[in-house]
């Protein structure tokens, strides 16, 4: 008998099974399993190219977010290298690169879930991912943060 059938029958799962199920759901939610897209195959160009084209600006101008702007040429060299990887579709050095960015801080323009993806910008001397990120939108809008989402600047690519 499935979980749905048990719930409809009114018999329930019992305290132990309910606790186990809830614990599993919480663990999966906290690990971010549903928020991370699978890493594209580096040997198969099609998945990688599809992800890259989704987050590669078109010939249209970058949408204006109203945030402060930073020319690409003024970004740290590690951020420029991350932009190059995003344009190429990877391969990305961190497992969380390409994860959905939920914009919980509500600093970036409001968009549907899945519109923004985040990428790590290497920080010299850091043992972990550090605080620097590039967030990429479906319409080619890209943002840089060097303080782990406290503030953002919109990147002016090619400038």
Buried (B, 14 or more C-beta within 10 A) or exposed (E): EEEEEBEEEEEEBEEEEEEEEEEEEEEEEEEEEEBBEEBBEEEEEEBBBEBBEEBBBEEEEBBEBEBEBBEBEBBBEBBBBBBEBBBEBBEBEBEBBBBBBBBEEEBBBEBEEEBBBBBBBBBEEEEEBBBBBBBBBBBBBBBBBBEEBEBBBBBBBEE
